[in-house]
Amino acid sequence: MPLFFVICTTALFSIVSMFWFYKSGSIFSGYDWNFHIGRLIGLSYSLSAHTFPFYVNPFFYYGMGYACNLFYGEVLLLFPALLLYFHMDLVLVLKLFFVLLAIATAVTSYFSLLLLFEKKNIAICGSLFYTFSVYRAADLYMRFALGEVVAFVFLPLIITGCAILFTKPKAAKWCLIIGFSGLLYSHLISFTLAILYLLFYLVFHYKKIIKDSKTLYPVLSAGVIAVGLCAYQLFPMLEQLVSQSFRFQTSPLTVPYENTYTLSDLIKSITNLPFHDSSYVIGIGFFILFVLILRLLLKKQKDSAKVKTADRFLLGAILLLACTSDWFPWKLLTPLNFLQFPWRLCLFITLFLSISAAVYLDYFDENKKRCLLYACSFLVLFSNLYILGFKYRNTYEHTSRSIESGQALSRAVDPTAVSGGEYLPAVSPPGEINYLSQLGVYFPVDYQHVTIDQVERTLSALTFHYTSDTQTTQITVPYLYYKGYSITVNSQSVETKKSDIGLLQFETSEQEGIVEIRYRGTMIQKVSFLISILTFLFAGIYGMREFWMWLKAKS
C-alpha cells in the first residue's frame, strides 16, 4: 500500500505540474532540447534502419553521423525512441516519458530509503521530496537535461548502497550494481561523481576495511558485474578515445571555475527561485532553509542513530553547496573540469536534503505537530514548484521555444545544434562542419580528376559511382570519422582514413567503381554487446537465486 500510494501520488502530481510549466498540447524547448531530442530521433532512425545496436546517430549534421551515442548512453531512451518509431506525437511521447521517469525516481528512492532506515514514513516522504524537488524540475523543464533527469532514478541506490555497505552487504551489492550501471547508461558526469563519492566513502571508513577486508567483497563483486552490464557502453567509448582525440578533450565547452556562484548568486539559489531573468542561476530553492528549521525544532531524540545519519547528510549538503561558490578552489582542481558546472552537485545536495527532511519529520513526538509539519513541508515544496512553473510558462508561452502537438520533427529540432560539438573529432572545426552538412551530400574532392554520380544516401548507407583519371584516387566523403566504418570499392574493402577536418576518407587504385559506406561497428563493440547480454542473464539468474534464498530464510 505505501508503494502504491507513492506511485499514484507521483503520477498525479507529475501530470499536475506539467500544467504549471506547459500550456495544453505543447511543450517548451529547454536549453539542451536540440541535443537530447536529436538523440531520441537518431535512436528511432537507427531502429527503423535496423542498424541498432551498432550505429552512429544519423540525425545530427543532416546525416553526416555524429557519434554522441558512443559517449552518451542511449539504451535507457529506447522506450520513447520506440514510440517515435511508431509515429507517436513527440509532445505526447515526452509527457508520457516524464511521468514514467518521475514514477521510476520515486520508486527507486522509496526502496532505497526503506532499505536504509526501515521506516515507511521516511521512505514515502523522502521519495516525494526528492522526486518533486526544485532542482529536478529545473533540470527537466528548463534545462531539458534529459541525461541528468534519468540519473535521478539511480543515484539513491548508490547512496544507500554505500550507507549499508557494512551492515547489509548483500543488499548493498545489488544497490551498487543497479545504481552504477544505470548511471553509466544515463549520464557519464553523474556516474563519475558517484565513483568519487564511493571512493571518498571507502577512504573515510578505511579503519573498518583494514579491520575486515571482506567488507570490500560487495564493492568488488558489484564492480565486476556492473562492468559486464555496461560493457556495451564502456568499452566502445574507450576504443574511440584511444583511436583519436575529441573536442571535449581539446576544446572543452566550459570549466567549473568559470561557472561558480558569487555570494549574491548563492543566496539567490537558496532563498529565491533557481532561474532568474538577469542571470543563469540554478539552485535548490528555499528547501534547505526549511530543513535547517526542522533540525532546529527537533530537540528530543537528537541522539538517535537515524537522526545522526540525517545530520551527516545535511552537513554533506551544506559542504557541497559551498563548493558551488567562488570560494572553492576550482582552478586548482583541473582533474574535475569534466564537471563543467559546479551546480551539478545540486543533484547530490537535493537527495541529501530530502533524506534529512524525511528523517527529521518522522522524529517529532506529537502527532498533531508532525501532521502540521508534513503539511507545511509539502506546501513549501509544491508552492516553490508552482511559482517556478508559472514564471517559466509566462516567459516562454508565446516564443519560438513553444513546440506544438503535431509539429513536424524537422521544425522542432535543429540537426546542427549539438551543444558545442563536444564529440566531434578534435580536428573538426564546428563552423565548417555545420556549413558542409547543410550543403547536402557534398564531396570535397578534386573535381578536375574525379567525377562522382549516382549518389544515394539512406539512414544506413551511402553509395555512389566515381570515375578518375589518376592512378591513385583519394575521396573524402560527407561522414564524420569514427572507428567502425566499412568502405567497399567494387565489393572490395578499403582502409578508412581521417581527413584534415575529421571527415571519412579513403584511397583506391581503381579508376572507376561503385562505393558503399556503412557503419558496421568494431569487433570490440560486438563482443562488448555480447558480454552485456550474457552478464544481464547471469545477474538475473544470480539475483533471483539470492532473492529466493532470502525469502526462504525469512519464512
PAMIKE-427437 format. One line per 3 residues: their letters; for each residue z, y negated, x of C-alpha. Coordinates in nm, 2 decimals, decimal comma. Layout:
<recs>
A	Z Y X  ...;
</recs>
This chain:
<recs>
MPL	0,00 0,00 0,00  0,07 -0,26 0,28  -0,26 -0,19 0,44;
FFV	-0,44 -0,21 0,10  -0,27 -0,55 0,05  -0,38 -0,67 0,39;
ICT	-0,74 -0,57 0,32  -0,76 -0,72 -0,02  -0,59 -1,04 0,08;
TAL	-0,81 -1,07 0,38  -1,13 -1,02 0,18  -1,02 -1,26 -0,09;
FSI	-0,93 -1,54 0,15  -1,23 -1,49 0,37  -1,46 -1,55 0,06;
VSM	-1,25 -1,85 -0,05  -1,25 -2,01 0,30  -1,63 -1,98 0,31;
FWF	-1,64 -2,22 0,02  -1,43 -2,46 0,22  -1,68 -2,45 0,51;
YKS	-2,01 -2,39 0,34  -2,18 -2,50 0,03  -2,30 -2,23 -0,21;
GSI	-2,62 -2,04 -0,09  -2,62 -2,19 0,26  -2,46 -2,17 0,60;
FSG	-2,43 -2,43 0,88  -2,56 -2,36 1,23  -2,28 -2,38 1,48;
YDW	-2,31 -2,47 1,84  -2,41 -2,12 1,96  -2,62 -2,05 1,64;
NFH	-2,96 -2,01 1,81  -2,83 -1,77 2,08  -2,64 -1,53 1,86;
IGR	-2,88 -1,53 1,57  -3,16 -1,47 1,82  -2,96 -1,17 1,95;
LIG	-2,94 -1,04 1,59  -3,31 -1,09 1,53  -3,41 -0,94 1,86;
LSY	-3,20 -0,63 1,79  -3,36 -0,59 1,44  -3,70 -0,63 1,61;
SLS	-3,62 -0,35 1,85  -3,52 -0,13 1,56  -3,85 -0,20 1,38;
AHT	-4,05 -0,14 1,71  -3,85 0,18 1,78  -3,75 0,05 2,13;
FPF	-3,38 0,06 2,08  -3,16 0,16 2,28  -3,38 0,06 2,58;
YVN	-3,53 -0,28 2,52  -3,54 -0,64 2,63  -3,48 -0,89 2,35;
PFF	-3,84 -0,96 2,22  -3,74 -1,27 2,01  -3,65 -1,52 2,27;
YYG	-3,91 -1,73 2,45  -4,17 -1,63 2,19  -4,20 -1,27 2,31;
MGY	-4,16 -1,32 2,69  -3,85 -1,10 2,67  -3,50 -1,23 2,75;
ACN	-3,26 -0,95 2,86  -2,94 -1,11 2,72  -2,87 -0,77 2,57;
LFY	-2,82 -0,62 2,92  -2,53 -0,85 2,98  -2,40 -0,93 2,63;
GEV	-2,33 -0,61 2,43  -2,51 -0,58 2,10  -2,40 -0,23 1,98;
LLL	-2,14 -0,39 1,75  -2,41 -0,61 1,59  -2,61 -0,30 1,47;
FPA	-2,48 -0,33 1,11  -2,61 -0,69 1,05  -2,92 -0,61 1,25;
LLL	-2,99 -0,31 1,03  -2,95 -0,53 0,72  -3,21 -0,78 0,86;
YFH	-3,43 -0,49 0,94  -3,43 -0,40 0,57  -3,53 -0,76 0,50;
MDL	-3,19 -0,88 0,35  -3,15 -1,26 0,34  -3,00 -1,40 0,66;
VLV	-2,73 -1,61 0,48  -2,61 -1,31 0,28  -2,61 -1,09 0,58;
LKL	-2,39 -1,33 0,78  -2,15 -1,39 0,50  -2,10 -1,02 0,44;
FFV	-2,06 -0,97 0,82  -1,80 -1,24 0,83  -1,59 -1,08 0,56;
LLA	-1,61 -0,74 0,73  -1,51 -0,89 1,07  -1,21 -1,05 0,90;
IAT	-1,11 -0,72 0,75  -1,15 -0,54 1,08  -0,95 -0,81 1,26;
AVT	-0,67 -0,78 1,00  -0,66 -0,40 1,01  -0,65 -0,37 1,39;
SYF	-0,39 -0,64 1,42  -0,18 -0,48 1,14  -0,18 -0,14 1,30;
SLL	-0,11 -0,29 1,65  0,19 -0,49 1,53  0,32 -0,19 1,32;
LLF	0,30 0,02 1,63  0,47 -0,24 1,84  0,76 -0,35 1,60;
EKK	0,76 -0,06 1,35  0,82 -0,31 1,06  0,56 -0,36 0,79;
NIA	0,66 -0,72 0,71  0,60 -0,82 1,07  0,26 -0,63 1,08;
ICG	0,14 -0,79 0,75  0,24 -1,15 0,84  0,12 -1,13 1,20;
SLF	-0,22 -0,99 1,10  -0,28 -1,26 0,84  -0,16 -1,54 1,07;
YTF	-0,40 -1,41 1,34  -0,70 -1,35 1,11  -0,68 -1,69 0,94;
SVY	-0,59 -1,89 1,25  -0,75 -2,23 1,31  -0,90 -2,12 1,64;
RAA	-1,07 -1,82 1,49  -1,21 -2,04 1,21  -1,34 -2,29 1,47;
DLY	-1,50 -2,00 1,67  -1,66 -1,86 1,36  -1,77 -2,16 1,15;
MRF	-1,81 -2,44 1,40  -1,90 -2,29 1,74  -2,06 -1,98 1,58;
ALG	-1,92 -1,79 1,89  -2,00 -1,45 1,74  -1,91 -1,26 2,06;
EVV	-1,56 -1,40 2,08  -1,51 -1,36 1,70  -1,58 -0,99 1,74;
AFV	-1,34 -0,99 2,04  -1,06 -1,10 1,80  -1,09 -0,75 1,65;
FLP	-0,99 -0,57 1,97  -0,75 -0,80 2,16  -0,44 -0,69 1,96;
LII	-0,49 -0,33 2,06  -0,48 -0,43 2,43  -0,17 -0,65 2,40;
TGC	0,01 -0,37 2,21  -0,12 -0,10 2,45  0,04 -0,29 2,74;
AIL	0,36 -0,36 2,54  0,42 0,00 2,46  0,29 0,15 2,78;
FTK	0,64 0,27 2,89  0,77 0,37 2,55  0,48 0,53 2,37;
PKA	0,23 0,62 2,64  0,00 0,84 2,42  -0,04 0,56 2,16;
AKW	-0,08 0,30 2,44  -0,36 0,51 2,59  -0,57 0,50 2,27;
CLI	-0,50 0,13 2,21  -0,63 0,06 2,56  -0,93 0,28 2,52;
IGF	-1,05 0,13 2,19  -0,95 -0,22 2,29  -1,12 -0,24 2,62;
SGL	-1,43 -0,05 2,50  -1,47 -0,29 2,20  -1,42 -0,60 2,42;
LYS	-1,68 -0,50 2,67  -1,93 -0,43 2,39  -1,85 -0,77 2,23;
HLI	-1,76 -1,04 2,48  -1,76 -1,00 2,86  -1,54 -1,31 2,93;
SFT	-1,27 -1,19 2,69  -1,29 -0,84 2,85  -1,24 -0,99 3,19;
LAI	-0,94 -1,19 3,07  -0,79 -0,88 2,92  -0,83 -0,69 3,25;
LYL	-0,65 -0,98 3,42  -0,37 -0,96 3,16  -0,33 -0,58 3,22;
LFY	-0,31 -0,63 3,59  -0,06 -0,91 3,55  0,15 -0,69 3,32;
LVF	0,14 -0,40 3,57  0,24 -0,62 3,86  0,52 -0,77 3,65;
HYK	0,66 -0,42 3,58  0,60 -0,28 3,93  0,96 -0,15 3,96;
KII	0,91 0,08 3,67  0,58 0,20 3,81  0,73 0,27 4,16;
KDS	1,03 0,45 4,00  0,79 0,67 3,80  0,43 0,68 3,90;
KTL	0,34 0,89 3,59  0,37 0,58 3,38  0,02 0,49 3,52;
YPV	-0,14 0,80 3,38  -0,21 0,65 3,04  -0,38 0,35 3,21;
LSA	-0,59 0,57 3,44  -0,70 0,81 3,17  -0,77 0,52 2,94;
GVI	-0,98 0,36 3,21  -1,18 0,67 3,27  -1,26 0,73 2,90;
AVG	-1,33 0,36 2,84  -1,58 0,35 3,14  -1,75 0,66 2,99;
LCA	-1,77 0,50 2,64  -1,90 0,17 2,79  -2,14 0,33 3,04;
YQL	-2,44 0,23 2,83  -2,34 -0,14 2,87  -2,17 -0,14 3,20;
FPM	-2,39 0,05 3,45  -2,73 -0,10 3,34  -2,57 -0,45 3,37;
LEQ	-2,45 -0,37 3,73  -2,80 -0,23 3,81  -2,96 -0,56 3,70;
LVS	-2,71 -0,76 3,90  -2,79 -0,56 4,21  -3,17 -0,59 4,16;
QSF	-3,18 -0,97 4,16  -2,98 -1,29 4,11  -2,95 -1,47 3,77;
RFQ	-2,90 -1,83 3,67  -2,54 -1,78 3,56  -2,46 -1,68 3,92;
TSP	-2,65 -1,96 4,10  -2,65 -2,24 3,84  -2,36 -2,19 3,61;
LTV	-2,37 -2,37 3,28  -2,03 -2,53 3,33  -1,70 -2,46 3,51;
PYE	-1,34 -2,48 3,39  -1,23 -2,79 3,58  -1,50 -2,99 3,40;
NTY	-1,36 -2,90 3,06  -0,98 -2,94 3,10  -0,78 -3,14 2,85;
TLS	-0,62 -3,47 2,92  -0,27 -3,52 2,78  -0,41 -3,70 2,47;
DLI	-0,66 -3,42 2,41  -0,39 -3,16 2,45  -0,18 -3,34 2,19;
KSI	-0,48 -3,36 1,96  -0,54 -2,99 1,99  -0,18 -2,92 1,88;
TNL	-0,09 -3,19 1,63  -0,43 -3,25 1,46  -0,74 -3,05 1,40;
PFH	-0,94 -2,86 1,66  -1,26 -3,07 1,61  -1,27 -3,45 1,63;
DSS	-1,56 -3,68 1,57  -1,52 -3,86 1,90  -1,47 -3,56 2,14;
YVI	-1,52 -3,19 2,16  -1,15 -3,09 2,13  -1,08 -2,73 2,04;
GIG	-0,73 -2,60 1,99  -0,49 -2,41 1,76  -0,39 -2,68 1,52;
FFI	-0,02 -2,75 1,45  0,08 -2,39 1,41  0,25 -2,39 1,74;
LFV	0,48 -2,67 1,61  0,57 -2,45 1,31  0,65 -2,15 1,53;
LIL	0,88 -2,37 1,75  1,06 -2,50 1,44  1,11 -2,14 1,32;
RLL	1,26 -2,04 1,66  1,50 -2,34 1,65  1,61 -2,25 1,29;
LKK	1,67 -1,89 1,39  2,02 -1,88 1,53  2,16 -1,55 1,43;
QKD	2,05 -1,22 1,58  1,89 -1,40 1,87  1,98 -1,11 2,10;
SAK	1,76 -0,87 1,91  1,51 -0,68 2,12  1,23 -0,78 1,88;
VKT	1,32 -1,15 1,89  1,33 -1,13 2,27  0,98 -0,98 2,27;
ADR	0,87 -1,26 2,03  1,03 -1,52 2,27  0,83 -1,38 2,56;
FLL	0,51 -1,41 2,36  0,60 -1,77 2,26  0,67 -1,85 2,63;
GAI	0,33 -1,70 2,73  0,15 -1,91 2,46  0,31 -2,23 2,59;
LLL	0,22 -2,15 2,95  -0,14 -2,06 2,86  -0,16 -2,38 2,66;
ACT	-0,05 -2,58 2,97  -0,33 -2,40 3,16  -0,59 -2,57 2,93;
SDW	-0,48 -2,91 3,06  -0,60 -3,11 3,37  -0,26 -3,04 3,53;
FPW	-0,36 -2,69 3,61  -0,55 -2,65 3,95  -0,87 -2,50 3,82;
KLL	-1,07 -2,64 4,12  -0,87 -2,42 4,35  -0,93 -2,11 4,14;
TPL	-1,31 -2,07 4,18  -1,30 -1,69 4,10  -1,20 -1,79 3,75;
NFL	-1,52 -2,00 3,70  -1,65 -1,73 3,47  -1,41 -1,87 3,20;
QFP	-1,63 -2,18 3,17  -1,39 -2,35 2,92  -1,01 -2,33 2,96;
WRL	-0,96 -2,34 2,59  -1,10 -1,99 2,57  -0,73 -1,90 2,64;
CLF	-0,66 -2,00 2,28  -0,77 -1,65 2,18  -0,46 -1,52 2,36;
ITL	-0,24 -1,81 2,25  -0,33 -1,76 1,89  -0,23 -1,39 1,90;
FLS	0,09 -1,46 2,08  0,19 -1,73 1,83  0,10 -1,51 1,53;
ISA	0,33 -1,23 1,67  0,61 -1,47 1,74  0,59 -1,63 1,39;
AVY	0,59 -1,30 1,21  0,90 -1,17 1,40  1,10 -1,49 1,35;
LDY	1,03 -1,50 0,98  1,14 -1,14 0,94  1,48 -1,22 1,11;
FDE	1,61 -1,48 0,86  1,91 -1,33 0,68  1,90 -1,49 0,34;
NKK	1,63 -1,36 0,11  1,56 -1,69 -0,06  1,53 -1,87 0,27;
RCL	1,30 -1,61 0,41  1,07 -1,62 0,10  1,07 -2,00 0,12;
LYA	0,97 -1,99 0,48  0,70 -1,73 0,41  0,55 -1,96 0,15;
CSF	0,57 -2,26 0,39  0,41 -2,07 0,67  0,10 -1,97 0,47;
LVL	0,09 -2,32 0,32  0,07 -2,46 0,68  -0,19 -2,21 0,78;
FSN	-0,43 -2,25 0,48  -0,38 -2,62 0,44  -0,49 -2,66 0,81;
LYI	-0,80 -2,45 0,74  -0,88 -2,63 0,41  -0,87 -2,97 0,58;
LGF	-1,07 -2,85 0,87  -1,33 -2,69 0,64  -1,35 -2,99 0,41;
KYR	-1,42 -3,22 0,71  -1,67 -2,99 0,87  -1,86 -2,94 0,54;
NTY	-1,88 -3,31 0,47  -2,01 -3,38 0,82  -2,30 -3,13 0,81;
EHT	-2,38 -3,07 0,45  -2,68 -3,30 0,45  -2,81 -3,24 0,80;
SRS	-3,07 -3,01 0,96  -2,78 -2,78 1,06  -2,77 -2,65 0,70;
IES	-2,95 -2,32 0,67  -3,05 -2,24 0,31  -3,06 -1,89 0,15;
GQA	-3,41 -1,75 0,16  -3,52 -1,97 0,45  -3,76 -1,81 0,69;
LSR	-3,61 -1,69 1,02  -3,87 -1,89 1,22  -3,74 -2,21 1,07;
AVD	-3,37 -2,11 1,11  -3,38 -2,03 1,48  -3,54 -2,18 1,79;
PTA	-3,65 -1,90 2,03  -3,62 -2,12 2,33  -3,26 -2,23 2,27;
VSG	-3,07 -1,98 2,48  -2,76 -2,17 2,59  -2,89 -2,28 2,93;
GEY	-3,09 -1,97 3,01  -2,80 -1,80 3,19  -2,97 -1,46 3,20;
LPA	-3,30 -1,59 3,34  -3,39 -1,48 3,69  -3,24 -1,73 3,94;
VSP	-3,58 -1,85 4,05  -3,69 -1,92 3,69  -3,69 -2,30 3,60;
PGE	-3,58 -2,31 3,23  -3,81 -2,61 3,15  -4,12 -2,43 3,29;
INY	-4,03 -2,11 3,12  -3,99 -2,30 2,79  -4,33 -2,46 2,84;
LSQ	-4,51 -2,13 2,93  -4,35 -1,95 2,63  -4,49 -2,20 2,38;
LGV	-4,85 -2,15 2,52  -4,87 -1,80 2,36  -5,00 -1,51 2,57;
YFP	-5,07 -1,72 2,87  -5,17 -1,57 3,21  -5,11 -1,80 3,51;
VDY	-5,39 -1,63 3,72  -5,68 -1,73 3,94  -5,94 -1,76 3,67;
QHV	-6,22 -1,81 3,94  -6,19 -1,44 4,03  -6,01 -1,28 3,73;
TID	-6,12 -1,26 3,37  -5,88 -1,14 3,10  -5,97 -1,05 2,75;
QVE	-5,89 -0,81 2,46  -5,52 -0,92 2,48  -5,28 -0,77 2,23;
RTL	-4,91 -0,82 2,23  -4,67 -0,63 1,99  -4,30 -0,61 1,98;
SAL	-4,30 -0,32 2,21  -4,60 -0,36 2,44  -4,87 -0,59 2,59;
TFH	-5,22 -0,46 2,65  -5,53 -0,63 2,79  -5,86 -0,58 2,97;
YTS	-5,94 -0,75 3,30  -6,23 -0,77 3,55  -6,20 -0,90 3,91;
DTQ	-6,45 -0,97 4,19  -6,19 -0,92 4,47  -6,07 -0,60 4,64;
TTQ	-5,71 -0,66 4,56  -5,62 -0,82 4,23  -5,28 -0,98 4,16;
ITV	-5,19 -1,06 3,80  -4,89 -1,24 3,66  -4,81 -1,15 3,30;
PYL	-4,61 -1,35 3,04  -4,30 -1,14 3,07  -3,98 -1,24 3,24;
YYK	-3,90 -1,00 3,53  -3,62 -0,74 3,47  -3,58 -0,40 3,62;
GYS	-3,71 -0,13 3,38  -4,07 -0,24 3,30  -4,35 0,01 3,32;
ITV	-4,71 -0,11 3,41  -5,01 0,11 3,39  -5,37 0,03 3,50;
NSQ	-5,62 0,27 3,36  -5,33 0,50 3,28  -5,21 0,50 3,64;
SVE	-4,86 0,35 3,72  -4,84 0,05 3,95  -4,55 -0,12 4,11;
TKK	-4,38 -0,41 3,93  -4,31 -0,72 4,12  -4,15 -1,06 4,06;
SDI	-4,35 -1,39 4,08  -4,22 -1,71 4,24  -4,09 -1,83 3,90;
GLL	-3,94 -1,49 3,79  -4,23 -1,36 3,58  -4,36 -1,00 3,59;
QFE	-4,64 -0,94 3,84  -4,84 -0,65 3,97  -5,12 -0,58 4,22;
TSE	-5,41 -0,33 4,19  -5,72 -0,24 4,39  -5,91 -0,16 4,06;
QEG	-6,17 -0,43 4,00  -6,17 -0,35 3,62  -5,92 -0,19 3,40;
IVE	-5,70 -0,16 3,09  -5,34 -0,27 3,15  -5,05 -0,16 2,93;
IRY	-4,70 -0,30 2,99  -4,38 -0,17 2,82  -4,01 -0,19 2,88;
RGT	-3,91 0,18 2,91  -3,58 0,13 3,07  -3,45 0,27 3,40;
MIQ	-3,31 0,62 3,48  -2,96 0,46 3,51  -3,00 0,32 3,16;
KVS	-3,09 0,65 3,01  -2,82 0,85 3,20  -2,56 0,59 3,10;
FLI	-2,66 0,61 2,74  -2,62 0,99 2,75  -2,28 0,95 2,92;
SIL	-2,16 0,72 2,65  -2,27 0,96 2,37  -2,10 1,26 2,54;
TFL	-1,78 1,06 2,61  -1,78 0,95 2,25  -1,80 1,31 2,13;
FAG	-1,53 1,42 2,38  -1,30 1,13 2,29  -1,34 1,20 1,92;
IYG	-1,25 1,57 1,96  -0,97 1,50 2,20  -0,83 1,22 1,98;
MRE	-0,84 1,45 1,67  -0,66 1,72 1,86  -0,38 1,48 1,97;
FWM	-0,35 1,34 1,62  -0,33 1,69 1,47  -0,05 1,78 1,72;
WLK	0,13 1,46 1,63  0,12 1,54 1,26  0,23 1,90 1,33;
AKS	0,53 1,78 1,54  0,62 1,52 1,28  0,63 1,78 0,99;
</recs>
